[in-house]
Amino acid sequence: MLQRFLDSMEMNFDKWHDGIGYDLEVLDEMTSADKNKVVEMLLNFNQSNAWRNFEALDYLGTPKALTAINQGLLHPSLEARIAASRFAKNADENRERILIDALKNSEIYGGLSQALDQIETFHPDSVIEELLRGLLTRNSEAVNFAGMLFFIFGKAETPFDWNFRPFFLKFNTDNHLEREKAFIELCNTLGLDSTKYLGIK
């Protein structure tokens, strides 16, 4: 069973591309000693497999595994912190801080997709405000922020409704006037005050 789990940890393009995690069910068939070995192995991770390791630690659910997840909230890598925040228990304050950091600094293939997945169901006011600020400050990422905001405010059925894609793409521009125009239109649609973010007196 231990070898079967180790085999599932081998990464290839398809697993990476499709977001396939480790074989978690095999963990149920392991001895306690082997589970402890797995926990030790999972404590060593790199950014590309961080969420898979935290998912497996969460599945194991041992005190040491859960402690490792909480320690991940303080990891030097933002991508690792984002992954840990997905599985940490009773850590909403840390999770909120990490998601705001992700919206400011991470990229789609550097943890931002995972952060947005969390924001679908966890979006306190501070996270919503960072999404709005990101529409004016991020580049291509702002397209996804617009989609998420439409979803959060009940204007779209999914976090990126392709029916609104032409409008969302307006935020992928270096033309500040065009971006602000799109921002005002979005705020009007969502019933928000755009002047709060544009600094208009």
Beta strands, then each sheet from edge to edge (+ up, - down):
end
